[in-house]
Amino acid sequence: MTSNLEAQLLALRQEGEKAIAATDTLEHLEELRVKYLGKKGELGALLRSMGQMSAEERPKIGAIANTVKESLQTSLDQQRAALEAAQIRSQLEAETLDVTMPGIFSPQGRIHPLNGIIDRALDIFVGMGYTVAEGPEMETDYYNFEALNTPPDHPARDMQDTFYLPDGNLLRTHTSSVQIRYMEKEEPPIRVIAPGRVYRRDNVDATHSAVFHQIELLAIDEGLTFTDLKGTIKLFLQAMFGELPIRFRASYFPFTEPSAEVDLQWNGRWLEVMGCGMVDPNVLKAVGYDPEVYTGFAAGFGVERFAMVLHQIDDIRRLYASDLRFLQQF
């Protein structure tokens, strides 16, 4: 019986090493490990028959069985290492980047000239301590006109004729409505800058558009004067255009008193660039501020006008045409 079991162990070793060497996947290799060395494997089945042997025969068969087990385990380890190395090589080959192939070109985008002016202006005012505020483009008559000291029968409404909607709302004509909404929620002192798209019933030509962009600023505090307004505007315009002569001309806006237009001497001629003034007491009353305690100033300008001056654009319509030949210049 001893010679028969010894022969079976040696045959198992030969069969196992041959099968292990022939396998080409880690999954199949694990199946072979279970088949030969698992708890219910073939080697274990052979060793269970050792119970029928005499005490003298068991040590010899046990030594042979250990040799067979170690040999099979060594074969399994070597084959596993070889298969894992082959798997890594295959993965590296599949993921290798061919640096000799032409690259994929992704054209870099550009900032639209209008967005560029808005970003530049906001950076300047934020540096002065202003907060950026936004509001809805579809407004009520109250926020767009009445709260800004422009009642229904006020002739100044003709200057800002807009698009009226069936529900009684309208498309805002300026971002001053954002200032009213902001003041209703906040208490002085405030410093706010309001950029956004606005609408007016203008005949479209080289310098006018029914849709354009505006930036307005507002400051409310105790003791603010027209001198504070002039200093703020001068600092802003110099940051945008450089050290150029600036002048203020008396003007009229229903929501400021006194009011002024601001001119900039550009290329040897005076150019109107923005409007401004001290906040009218009626506007302060509309939002619950005491005009005997607080004063303020406001100013606003069209982004398109600044863009046309700084970039020497001859027609406002070029800014909306989405012509890449034009936009790629910026």
C-alpha positions in Angstrom: 0.0 0.0 0.0 2.9 2.3 0.8 4.4 1.9 -2.7 0.9 2.5 -4.3 0.3 5.7 -2.4 3.8 6.9 -3.1 3.3 6.4 -6.8 0.0 8.3 -6.6 1.6 11.2 -4.8 4.4 11.4 -7.4 1.9 11.2 -10.3 -0.2 14.0 -8.6 3.0 16.1 -8.4 3.8 15.5 -12.1 0.2 16.2 -13.2 -0.1 19.3 -11.1 3.2 20.9 -12.2 2.2 20.2 -15.9 -1.3 21.8 -15.5 0.1 24.8 -13.6 2.7 25.5 -16.2 0.1 25.3 -19.0 -2.4 27.8 -17.4 -2.5 31.3 -18.8 -4.9 33.1 -16.5 -4.8 34.0 -12.8 -8.4 32.7 -12.5 -7.6 29.3 -13.8 -4.4 29.2 -11.6 -6.6 29.7 -8.5 -8.8 26.9 -9.6 -5.8 24.6 -9.8 -4.7 25.6 -6.4 -8.0 24.7 -4.9 -8.1 21.4 -7.0 -4.7 20.2 -5.7 -4.1 21.9 -2.4 -7.5 23.0 -1.2 -9.2 21.4 1.9 -11.1 19.1 -0.4 -8.3 18.9 -2.9 -6.6 15.8 -4.4 -3.6 15.9 -2.1 -5.8 16.0 0.9 -7.8 13.1 -0.3 -4.7 11.0 -0.7 -3.4 11.8 2.7 -6.6 10.8 4.4 -5.9 7.2 3.4 -2.8 7.3 5.6 -5.0 6.4 8.5 -4.9 2.8 7.2 -1.1 2.6 7.4 1.1 1.4 10.1 3.0 3.7 12.3 6.3 2.8 10.6 4.9 3.7 7.1 3.4 7.1 7.9 6.6 9.1 8.3 7.9 8.1 4.9 4.6 8.9 3.1 4.3 12.2 5.2 7.7 13.3 4.0 6.8 12.6 0.4 3.5 14.4 0.7 5.3 17.5 2.1 7.7 17.4 -0.8 4.8 17.2 -3.3 2.9 20.0 -1.5 6.0 22.3 -1.5 6.7 21.5 -5.1 3.1 22.3 -6.2 3.1 25.5 -4.0 6.3 26.7 -5.6 5.0 26.1 -9.1 1.8 28.0 -8.2 3.8 31.0 -6.8 6.2 31.1 -9.8 3.3 30.9 -12.3 1.3 33.6 -10.4 4.3 36.0 -10.5 4.8 35.3 -14.2 1.1 35.9 -15.0 0.9 39.1 -12.9 4.0 40.4 -14.7 2.5 39.6 -18.1 -0.7 41.4 -17.1 1.2 44.5 -16.1 3.1 44.5 -19.3 -0.1 44.2 -21.3 -1.7 47.0 -19.4 1.3 49.3 -19.9 1.4 48.6 -23.6 -2.3 49.4 -23.9 -1.9 52.7 -22.0 1.3 53.8 -23.6 1.2 57.3 -25.1 2.7 57.6 -28.5 4.5 61.0 -28.2 5.2 60.9 -31.9 1.5 61.3 -32.9 0.2 64.8 -33.6 -1.5 66.4 -30.6 -5.1 67.3 -30.4 -5.4 71.1 -30.6 -8.0 72.8 -28.4 -8.3 76.5 -29.3 -8.2 78.8 -26.3 -11.3 80.9 -25.8 -11.3 84.7 -25.4 -13.2 87.0 -23.2 -15.9 89.0 -25.0 -15.1 92.7 -25.1 -18.2 93.5 -23.1 -17.4 91.0 -20.4 -13.9 92.3 -20.3 -15.0 95.8 -19.6 -17.5 94.6 -16.9 -14.8 92.5 -15.2 -12.4 95.4 -15.3 -14.8 97.9 -13.9 -16.0 95.6 -11.1 -12.4 94.9 -10.1 -11.8 98.6 -9.7 -15.0 99.2 -7.6 -14.5 96.1 -5.5 -11.1 97.4 -4.7 -12.8 100.6 -3.4 -14.9 98.5 -1.1 -18.1 98.2 -3.2 -20.3 95.1 -3.2 -21.6 93.6 -6.4 -25.4 93.3 -6.6 -27.7 91.9 -9.2 -31.5 92.0 -9.8 -34.2 90.8 -12.3 -34.3 92.0 -15.8 -38.0 91.9 -15.8 -39.1 94.6 -13.3 -42.2 96.2 -11.9 -43.1 99.8 -12.7 -42.5 100.6 -9.1 -38.9 99.5 -8.9 -38.0 100.8 -12.4 -39.7 104.2 -12.2 -41.8 105.2 -9.2 -39.3 104.4 -6.4 -36.8 106.3 -8.4 -38.8 109.5 -8.2 -40.4 109.0 -11.7 -44.2 108.8 -11.2 -46.5 107.7 -14.1 -47.1 111.3 -15.5 -43.4 112.3 -15.3 -42.0 113.5 -18.7 -38.7 111.7 -18.0 -40.4 108.4 -18.8 -40.3 109.4 -22.4 -36.4 109.3 -22.2 -36.6 105.7 -21.1 -39.4 104.2 -23.1 -39.2 100.4 -22.8 -40.9 97.1 -23.5 -44.1 96.6 -21.5 -45.4 93.1 -20.8 -49.1 92.0 -20.7 -49.0 91.4 -16.9 -48.0 95.0 -16.2 -44.3 94.3 -15.8 -41.6 95.7 -18.0 -38.0 95.2 -19.1 -35.8 97.3 -16.9 -34.4 100.5 -18.5 -31.4 100.7 -16.1 -29.9 98.8 -13.2 -31.0 101.5 -10.7 -33.9 99.2 -9.8 -31.2 96.9 -8.3 -30.2 99.8 -6.0 -33.8 100.2 -4.7 -34.1 96.5 -4.0 -30.7 96.5 -2.2 -31.6 99.5 -0.1 -34.8 97.9 1.0 -32.9 95.0 2.5 -29.8 96.7 3.9 -29.2 99.6 6.3 -26.6 102.4 5.6 -23.8 102.7 5.1 -23.8 100.9 1.8 -21.5 100.8 -1.2 -23.0 98.8 -4.1 -22.2 98.3 -7.8 -24.9 96.9 -10.1 -24.0 95.5 -13.5 -26.5 94.0 -16.0 -28.4 94.0 -19.2 -31.0 96.7 -19.8 -33.6 97.5 -22.4 -34.9 100.7 -24.1 -37.0 101.3 -27.2 -34.2 102.8 -29.3 -33.8 102.7 -33.0 -30.8 100.5 -33.7 -27.9 102.2 -35.5 -24.1 102.4 -35.2 -24.3 103.9 -31.7 -27.7 102.8 -30.3 -29.2 99.4 -29.4 -32.5 98.3 -27.9 -30.5 96.0 -25.6 -27.3 97.0 -23.9 -25.3 96.7 -20.7 -25.1 99.1 -17.8 -23.1 99.5 -14.6 -24.4 101.7 -11.8 -22.8 102.5 -8.5 -24.5 103.8 -5.3 -23.1 105.0 -2.0 -25.2 106.0 1.0 -23.7 107.2 4.3 -23.8 110.1 6.7 -22.1 113.2 5.4 -21.4 112.2 1.8 -21.0 115.2 -0.6 -20.6 115.9 -4.3 -16.9 116.1 -3.6 -16.9 112.4 -2.7 -18.8 111.6 -5.9 -16.2 113.5 -8.0 -13.3 111.8 -6.3 -14.8 108.4 -6.8 -15.5 109.0 -10.5 -12.1 110.5 -11.1 -10.4 107.6 -9.6 -12.4 105.1 -11.6 -12.0 106.9 -15.0 -8.3 107.2 -14.5 -8.0 103.5 -13.7 -10.0 102.8 -16.9 -8.6 105.3 -19.3 -5.4 106.7 -17.7 -4.5 110.3 -16.7 -6.9 112.3 -18.9 -8.8 115.6 -18.3 -12.3 115.1 -16.8 -15.1 117.6 -16.5 -18.6 117.6 -15.0 -21.5 119.3 -16.7 -24.8 120.1 -15.1 -27.6 117.8 -16.2 -30.9 116.3 -15.1 -32.0 112.9 -13.8 -35.2 112.4 -11.9 -33.5 110.3 -9.2 -30.5 112.6 -8.5 -30.2 116.2 -7.4 -27.9 117.9 -8.4 -27.1 115.8 -11.5 -24.2 115.9 -13.9 -22.8 114.4 -17.1 -19.2 113.4 -17.0 -16.9 114.1 -20.0 -13.5 112.7 -20.8 -11.0 114.3 -23.2 -10.2 111.5 -25.5 -8.0 111.9 -28.6 -8.3 115.7 -28.4 -12.1 116.0 -28.0 -14.6 115.8 -25.2 -16.5 112.6 -24.9 -19.5 112.0 -22.7 -18.9 108.8 -20.8 -21.3 108.6 -17.8 -24.0 110.3 -15.7 -24.0 110.9 -12.0 -25.5 113.0 -9.1 -26.5 113.1 -5.5 -29.3 110.8 -4.6 -32.7 112.6 -4.5 -34.2 112.8 -1.0 -37.4 111.3 -2.4 -35.5 108.1 -3.4 -34.2 107.8 0.2 -37.7 108.2 1.6 -39.0 105.5 -0.7 -36.7 102.9 0.9 -37.2 104.2 4.4 -33.9 106.1 4.8 -34.0 109.5 6.6 -32.7 112.1 4.2 -32.0 114.4 7.1 -29.4 111.8 8.3 -28.1 110.2 5.2 -26.9 111.4 1.9 -25.6 109.5 -1.1 -24.4 109.6 -4.6 -25.0 107.5 -7.7 -23.5 107.1 -11.2 -23.9 104.9 -14.2 -22.5 104.2 -17.6 -23.0 102.1 -20.6 -20.6 99.2 -21.0 -20.9 99.3 -24.8 -19.7 102.9 -24.9 -16.6 102.1 -22.9 -15.9 99.1 -25.1 -16.2 101.1 -28.3 -13.9 103.8 -27.0 -11.2 101.6 -25.5 -11.2 99.1 -28.4 -11.9 101.7 -31.2 -15.0 99.9 -32.4 -16.9 101.9 -35.1 -20.3 100.2 -34.8 -22.1 98.9 -31.6 -23.8 96.2 -33.6 -20.4 94.4 -34.0 -20.6 93.6 -30.3 -23.7 91.4 -30.8 -23.1 89.8 -34.2 -21.1 86.9 -32.8 -18.7 87.3 -35.8 -15.6 85.3 -34.9 -13.5 87.4 -37.3 -14.3 90.4 -35.1 -14.2 88.7 -31.7 -10.9 86.9 -32.2 -9.2 90.4 -32.2 -9.7 90.6 -28.4 
